[in-house]
Amino acid sequence: MNDNPVTKWTEKNQWVWNTTEDDVDDNRVEVRVRDGKHAGPEVFDNRKVANFTVTKPTPRPAAPENRTPVVNSLEADKSGPHDSGTTITWTAEAVDPDKDQIFFRFFQDDEPMTQWMTDNKWVWNTTEDDLGNNLIEVQIRDGLHAGQDSFDNNRTAGFAITEPKPMAQAPSNQTPVIESLALDKSSPQEAGTSITWTASAYDPENGSLLFRFLLNGRPAADWTGDNVWLWTSSEKDAGANMIEVQVRDGKHAGANACDDSAAADFRIAMPNQPPVLTGFSAIPESSQPSGTAVRWNMLNIVWI
């Protein structure tokens, strides 16, 4: 090349030319050949020449410098101020111009609340220790610029936590009251008569009420939501009876007691019956001779 040998005599018919900046410009490449039977080692039997130009390489454009990420917003899911005990979720929106992964870290009043993480949300469970104004900060980095103890960009937001107002105490539940105990027939009635008893009760909270009717102190039926009881009297009820109704709303007295009660007296009479002859005898007794005066007595005639 350019009259300077670049190989020794060789049987190979190829030469690899690794060009360098020293070769920039026009070059004269020559190949010489001999068979060893004519020319000596310092000469040749034949040759060929070719020209080749080497140019300077075109400068490559420099790679753009990696850019840092930027926080666009830091928002809470609730507007302040808010009472302590409220759960508030903070969301940071950030962008990296080079599409690199972004890491987030949240602070409250300069105290780290999270480690570096890929999640852009932080759930703040507020307590009484947070009462007053709080400064919430998010820091971001892409891991290609600032180190673990620093950040590429940040954003802050203020949030006030207030003390909850005392809740008004709900009024205590009140017991129901029996207003009346009515019946469809007046006392007395004959045994076998059916009498309908109807209880009326009032509950201040308009709750559901349970009723139970008692006959002479014994429950005639179990607790039920029905305020009506049909009493079919019988001969065993003859005489004076006490009818009682009990009420409860299930929030005070238990199943064996009541919240309120009312009672009324009712008399059952035996039905009118025909008289019964209980004795019939002769004085003197049979037999007697004729001419004897015999008195006949009807004894113990009972009128019911």
C-alpha positions as CSV (number, residue, x, y, z in Angstrom):
1,M,0.0,0.0,0.0
2,N,1.5,3.3,-1.2
3,D,4.6,1.3,-2.2
4,N,5.0,-0.1,1.3
5,P,4.6,-3.9,1.8
6,V,1.8,-4.8,4.2
7,T,2.2,-8.6,3.9
8,K,5.0,-11.1,3.3
9,W,4.8,-13.4,0.3
10,T,1.8,-15.7,1.0
11,E,-0.3,-18.2,-0.9
12,K,-3.5,-16.4,0.2
13,N,-5.0,-14.2,-2.4
14,Q,-6.7,-11.9,0.2
15,W,-5.7,-9.1,2.5
16,V,-7.8,-7.4,5.2
17,W,-7.1,-3.7,5.5
18,N,-8.2,-2.2,8.8
19,T,-8.2,1.4,7.9
20,T,-7.3,4.1,10.4
21,E,-7.2,7.9,10.5
22,D,-3.7,7.6,9.1
23,D,-5.2,6.3,5.8
24,V,-7.5,9.2,5.3
25,D,-6.9,10.5,1.7
26,D,-6.1,8.7,-1.6
27,N,-4.3,5.4,-1.4
28,R,-2.5,3.2,-4.0
29,V,-3.0,-0.5,-3.3
30,E,-0.9,-2.9,-5.3
31,V,-0.7,-6.7,-5.4
32,R,2.3,-8.6,-6.7
33,V,2.5,-12.2,-7.8
34,R,5.2,-14.8,-8.5
35,D,5.4,-18.6,-8.9
36,G,8.9,-19.0,-7.5
37,K,10.2,-20.3,-10.8
38,H,11.1,-17.0,-12.4
39,A,11.5,-13.8,-10.3
40,G,13.4,-13.9,-7.1
41,P,12.1,-13.0,-3.6
42,E,12.7,-9.3,-4.0
43,V,11.0,-9.0,-7.4
44,F,7.8,-10.3,-8.9
45,D,6.4,-11.9,-12.1
46,N,3.3,-9.6,-12.4
47,R,1.3,-7.0,-10.6
48,K,-2.0,-5.0,-10.5
49,V,-2.6,-1.5,-8.9
50,A,-5.9,0.0,-7.6
51,N,-6.7,3.4,-6.0
52,F,-8.8,3.7,-2.9
53,T,-9.8,6.8,-1.0
54,V,-10.4,6.7,2.8
55,T,-12.5,9.6,4.3
56,K,-13.0,10.9,7.8
57,P,-16.0,9.3,9.6
58,T,-19.1,11.5,9.9
59,P,-19.4,12.6,13.6
60,R,-22.2,10.7,15.4
61,P,-24.8,12.9,17.2
62,A,-24.2,12.9,20.9
63,A,-26.9,11.0,22.9
64,P,-29.3,13.3,24.7
65,E,-28.7,13.8,28.3
66,N,-31.1,11.9,30.6
67,R,-33.6,14.3,32.2
68,T,-35.0,14.2,35.7
69,P,-38.7,13.4,36.5
70,V,-41.2,16.1,37.5
71,V,-44.1,16.1,40.0
72,N,-47.2,17.5,38.3
73,S,-49.6,17.3,41.3
74,L,-50.2,16.1,44.9
75,E,-53.8,15.7,45.7
76,A,-55.9,14.3,48.7
77,D,-59.1,12.4,48.1
78,K,-60.9,14.7,50.7
79,S,-60.8,18.4,51.0
80,G,-59.5,19.9,54.2
81,P,-60.0,20.6,57.0
82,H,-61.2,17.2,58.3
83,D,-61.8,15.6,61.7
84,S,-59.1,13.4,63.2
85,G,-59.8,9.7,62.7
86,T,-60.5,10.3,59.0
87,T,-58.6,8.2,56.4
88,I,-57.1,10.4,53.6
89,T,-55.5,9.0,50.5
90,W,-52.8,11.2,48.9
91,T,-52.0,10.7,45.2
92,A,-48.9,12.1,43.4
93,E,-48.9,12.5,39.6
94,A,-45.4,12.6,38.1
95,V,-43.8,12.2,34.6
96,D,-40.4,11.3,33.4
97,P,-39.4,12.8,30.0
98,D,-37.3,9.7,29.2
99,K,-40.0,7.2,30.4
100,D,-37.7,6.0,33.3
101,Q,-39.3,4.3,36.3
102,I,-40.2,6.8,39.0
103,F,-39.8,6.2,42.8
104,F,-42.0,8.1,45.4
105,R,-41.5,8.9,49.0
106,F,-44.0,10.7,51.2
107,F,-43.4,13.0,54.2
108,Q,-45.6,14.5,56.9
109,D,-44.1,17.6,58.6
110,D,-40.6,16.6,57.3
111,E,-40.9,13.1,58.8
112,P,-40.8,10.2,56.3
113,M,-44.0,8.3,56.2
114,T,-42.9,5.8,53.5
115,Q,-39.7,4.3,52.1
116,W,-38.9,4.8,48.4
117,M,-41.5,2.9,46.4
118,T,-43.1,2.7,43.0
119,D,-46.6,3.3,44.4
120,N,-47.7,6.9,43.9
121,K,-50.3,6.7,46.7
122,W,-50.1,7.1,50.5
123,V,-53.0,6.3,52.9
124,W,-52.9,8.7,55.9
125,N,-54.9,7.4,58.9
126,T,-55.2,10.6,60.9
127,T,-55.2,10.6,64.7
128,E,-55.5,13.3,67.5
129,D,-51.7,13.7,67.1
130,D,-52.3,15.3,63.7
131,L,-54.5,18.1,65.0
132,G,-53.6,21.4,63.4
133,N,-51.9,22.3,60.2
134,N,-49.9,19.5,58.5
135,L,-47.4,19.8,55.6
136,I,-47.5,16.8,53.3
137,E,-44.7,16.4,50.9
138,V,-43.9,13.9,48.1
139,Q,-40.4,13.5,46.7
140,I,-39.5,11.6,43.5
141,R,-36.4,10.3,41.8
142,D,-35.7,8.0,38.8
143,G,-32.6,6.4,40.3
144,L,-30.4,8.0,37.5
145,H,-29.7,11.3,39.2
146,A,-30.2,12.0,42.9
147,G,-29.2,9.3,45.4
148,Q,-31.2,7.6,48.1
149,D,-31.0,10.5,50.5
150,S,-32.0,13.1,48.0
151,F,-34.6,13.6,45.3
152,D,-35.0,14.9,41.7
153,N,-38.2,16.8,42.3
154,N,-40.9,17.4,45.0
155,R,-44.2,19.0,45.8
156,T,-45.9,20.0,49.0
157,A,-49.5,20.5,50.2
158,G,-51.1,21.7,53.4
159,F,-53.9,19.9,55.2
160,A,-55.6,20.9,58.5
161,I,-56.9,18.2,61.0
162,T,-59.6,19.3,63.4
163,E,-61.0,17.9,66.6
164,P,-64.3,16.0,66.1
165,K,-67.3,17.7,67.5
166,P,-69.0,15.7,70.3
167,M,-71.8,13.6,69.0
168,A,-75.2,14.4,70.3
169,Q,-76.4,11.5,72.5
170,A,-79.3,9.7,71.1
171,P,-82.3,9.9,73.4
172,S,-82.8,6.7,75.4
173,N,-85.3,4.3,74.1
174,Q,-88.6,4.5,76.0
175,T,-90.9,1.8,77.0
176,P,-94.4,1.3,75.4
177,V,-97.6,2.2,77.3
178,I,-101.0,0.4,77.3
179,E,-103.6,3.0,76.4
180,S,-106.7,0.9,76.6
181,L,-108.1,-2.6,76.9
182,A,-111.5,-2.9,75.2
183,L,-114.0,-5.8,74.7
184,D,-116.9,-6.4,72.3
185,K,-119.4,-7.6,75.0
186,S,-120.1,-6.3,78.5
187,S,-119.9,-8.4,81.6
188,P,-121.5,-10.7,82.6
189,Q,-122.0,-13.3,79.9
190,E,-123.1,-16.9,79.9
191,A,-120.5,-19.6,79.6
192,G,-119.8,-20.5,76.0
193,T,-119.8,-16.9,74.9
194,S,-116.9,-15.7,72.8
195,I,-115.6,-12.3,73.8
196,T,-113.0,-10.3,71.7
197,W,-110.5,-8.3,73.7
198,T,-108.5,-5.5,71.9
199,A,-105.5,-3.8,73.4
200,S,-104.3,-0.4,72.3
201,A,-100.7,0.6,73.0
202,Y,-98.3,3.5,72.2
203,D,-94.5,3.3,71.6
204,P,-92.7,6.7,71.6
205,E,-90.2,5.3,69.0
206,N,-92.9,3.7,66.9
207,G,-91.2,0.4,67.3
208,S,-92.8,-3.0,66.8
209,L,-94.8,-4.2,69.9
210,L,-95.5,-7.7,71.3
211,F,-98.7,-8.5,73.2
212,R,-99.6,-11.3,75.6
213,F,-103.0,-12.0,77.1
214,L,-103.5,-13.7,80.5
215,L,-106.6,-15.2,82.0
216,N,-106.6,-15.3,85.8
217,G,-102.8,-14.9,85.8
218,R,-102.1,-17.7,83.3
219,P,-100.9,-16.8,79.7
220,A,-103.7,-17.6,77.3
221,A,-101.3,-17.3,74.3
222,D,-97.6,-16.6,73.8
223,W,-96.1,-13.2,72.8
224,T,-97.4,-12.1,69.5
225,G,-97.6,-9.0,67.4
226,D,-101.4,-9.3,67.4
227,N,-103.2,-7.0,69.8
228,V,-106.5,-8.9,69.7
229,W,-107.5,-12.0,71.7
230,L,-110.7,-14.1,71.2
231,W,-111.8,-15.7,74.5
232,T,-114.3,-18.5,74.1
233,S,-115.5,-19.0,77.6
234,S,-116.6,-22.3,79.1
235,E,-118.3,-23.5,82.3
236,K,-114.9,-23.7,84.0
237,D,-114.7,-19.9,83.7
238,A,-117.9,-19.5,85.6
239,G,-117.6,-16.7,88.2
240,A,-115.2,-13.7,88.4
241,N,-112.3,-13.6,86.0
242,M,-109.4,-11.2,85.5
243,I,-108.2,-10.5,82.0
244,E,-104.8,-9.0,81.6
245,V,-102.8,-7.8,78.6
246,Q,-99.1,-7.2,78.7
247,V,-96.9,-5.3,76.2
248,R,-93.2,-5.1,75.5
249,D,-91.0,-3.8,72.6
250,G,-88.2,-6.3,73.0
251,K,-85.7,-3.6,74.1
252,H,-86.4,-3.5,77.8
253,A,-88.2,-6.3,79.6
254,G,-87.5,-9.9,78.8
255,A,-89.8,-12.6,77.6
256,N,-90.9,-13.4,81.2
257,A,-91.8,-9.8,82.1
258,C,-93.4,-6.8,80.4
259,D,-93.0,-3.1,79.9
260,D,-96.6,-2.2,80.7
261,S,-99.9,-4.0,81.4
262,A,-103.6,-3.4,81.9
263,A,-106.4,-5.6,83.4
264,A,-110.2,-5.9,83.6
265,D,-112.6,-8.0,85.5
266,F,-115.2,-10.1,83.7
267,R,-117.9,-12.4,85.1
268,I,-119.1,-15.6,83.4
269,A,-122.5,-17.0,84.5
270,M,-123.8,-20.5,84.1
271,P,-126.6,-20.7,81.5
272,N,-130.2,-20.8,82.8
273,Q,-131.5,-24.4,83.3
274,P,-134.8,-26.0,84.1
275,P,-135.4,-27.1,87.8
276,V,-134.4,-30.6,88.8
277,L,-136.5,-32.9,91.1
278,T,-134.1,-34.5,93.4
279,G,-136.5,-36.4,95.8
280,F,-140.0,-38.0,95.8
281,S,-141.3,-40.0,98.8
282,A,-144.4,-41.2,100.6
283,I,-145.2,-41.0,104.3
284,P,-145.8,-43.5,105.6
285,E,-143.9,-45.7,103.2
286,S,-145.4,-48.5,101.2
287,S,-147.2,-50.7,101.9
288,Q,-150.1,-49.6,104.1
289,P,-153.7,-50.9,104.6
290,S,-156.4,-49.2,102.7
291,G,-157.8,-46.2,104.5
292,T,-154.4,-45.0,105.5
293,A,-153.7,-41.3,104.7
294,V,-150.4,-41.1,102.7
295,R,-148.6,-37.8,102.2
296,W,-146.4,-37.4,99.2
297,N,-143.5,-35.1,99.4
298,M,-141.4,-33.7,96.6
299,L,-138.1,-33.1,98.3
300,N,-135.1,-30.8,97.4
301,I,-136.6,-29.1,94.4
302,V,-133.6,-27.1,93.1
303,W,-134.2,-24.0,90.9
304,I,-131.1,-23.0,89.0
